[in-house]
C-alpha cells in the first residue's frame, strides 16, 4: 500500500468516525436534557468537574465570552443548580459551585442517557459487543488530551 492510499484511508476513517460520533451524540442528547439548553448543560458539567470555579475560568473552559458565561451561570443559579460562594483566596471574587439539585439533575440525566445507550447495545450481537469493547480502548485513546498521551 503506498503513502497516498494510507492518507486517503486515514482521511476516510476520520470522516466516518466524525459522522458516527456526531450521530451517536445526537441520539444520546434525545434522551432528555433535563430542560437545559446545550450551553447550560455543558456549563453545569464543567462546574461539577472543575468547580468551585470562577466565571472567567468557566468562560475559558467553555470557549465563550465572559458575558455569555455570566448569563448562563445566572440562569443555572435561577434554576437552583449552582450557587455563588465567596472565593476564600480573594474576597472581591466569587466561585460557582454545583448544588445538590444540580448534581441530582446530572445524575438523572446520565442515568437516562446510559439506559438509552444500553438499549442500543443490547440489540447488538455478542460479537459486535466484543468488537465495541475493543474499539472503546482506541476511542478512549483518541479522546485523551494529546498533551497527556
C-alpha positions, -999 to +999 in steps of 0.1 A: +000+000+000+015+033-010+015+065+012-013+082-008-037+052-002-029+053+035-036+090+038-069+086+019-078+057+041-070+076+072-090+106+060-119+084+051-117+067+086-116+102+102-146+113+082-166+081+091-156+085+127-167+121+128-200+112+113-208+083+136-197+101+167-220+131+157-249+108+151-244+089+183-241+121+203-273+134+188-291+102+196-278+104+232-290+140+235-325+129+226-326+110+259-336+140+279-318+173+286-334+180+320-349+211+305-314+226+300-300+242+269-268+227+255-249+257+269-264+253+303-257+216+304-221+220+292-215+247+318-231+227+346-209+197+337-178+219+337-187+234+371-192+199+385-159+187+370-137+217+378-156+236+404-158+255+425-147+277+396-146+314+387-169+326+360-139+338+340-123+303+341-157+287+332-158+310+301-123+299+291-131+262+296-164+266+276-147+288+249-173+315+253-171+352+262-174+363+299-208+380+294-223+348+279-208+327+307-223+352+333-257+348+317-255+310+317-244+309+353-272+333+362-298+310+345-283+279+363-284+298+396-321+308+390-328+271+384-311+262+417-284+241+400-254+263+410-246+287+438-221+316+441-198+314+471-171+337+483-137+330+469-116+323+501-084+335+483-099+368+470-127+385+489-137+405+458-144+374+437-169+346+439-168+310+428-195+289+412-203+255+426-229+229+418-258+225+443-273+192+454-301+198+430-276+203+401-258+171+410-291+152+412-301+166+378-269+155+362-271+120+378-306+115+365-296+127+330-266+105+328-286+075+340-313+082+314-287+086+286-268+055+298-301+035+297-308+047+262-273+037+250-276+004+269-307-004+249-289+002+217-260-020+228-285-047+238-296-050+202-261-059+190-248-094+186-223-108+212-195-105+185-204-068+179-204-061+216-169-077+219-157-056+190-172-025+206-154-033+238-121-034+220-129-003+199-135+016+232-098+013+241-090+030+208-117+056+212-106+064+247-070+069+235-084+093+208-104+112+234-074+118+257-057+151+257-029+148+232-005+165+257-012+137+282-006+108+258 
